[in-house]
Amino acid sequence: MRKEDCFYLGKIAKKFSFKGEVLIYLDTDEPEMYEDLESVFVEFGKNLVPFFIERSQLHKGDFLRVKFEEVDSEDDADRIMGSEIYLPLTMLPKLDGKKFYFHEVIGFDVEDVRLGNIGKIVSINDSTAQPLFEIMKDDTEILIPMIDDFIVEIDRANKKVVLDTPEGLVDLYLG
């Protein structure tokens, strides 16, 4: 499984018992969706390795207490401690309306209701307090905050995001 075909679910945060159980911090708004997984991919170096789950249960909200097959001691657990956990993109629930996953809109055209086509989304910058659409128009990069009020429509069929940006925002880059 390639990392590009997966999404980050969380990280093995700490050991839970001397029998190899671990707590996985789930980086999600809906941890209960991941309570009954059969397996996950654990990152080792540059590789994703499948690990099968014997049993799991939610623990204190954002943690999943997991007993992996063949992880039967503290030493076994130490070897996977701090590893990132991934699942295939196909396991993400489908979103509709104006909700979207960051990865799914990369490559979409961006249309502004006043200005028409303003470029193509090349990435999402989520390292800032407010995530930003990074849009390329010819050789110009346009940064637009991902604010619900700006998003008119996510047109998956036509690979297009329709925005209603405040007057002057896009002009800062193209003017």
Summary of the structure (lengths in Angstrom):
residues: 175
radius of gyration: 20.3
end to end distance: 44.4
largest distance: 63.3
contacts: 465
relative contact order: 0.15
helix: 16%
strand: 46%
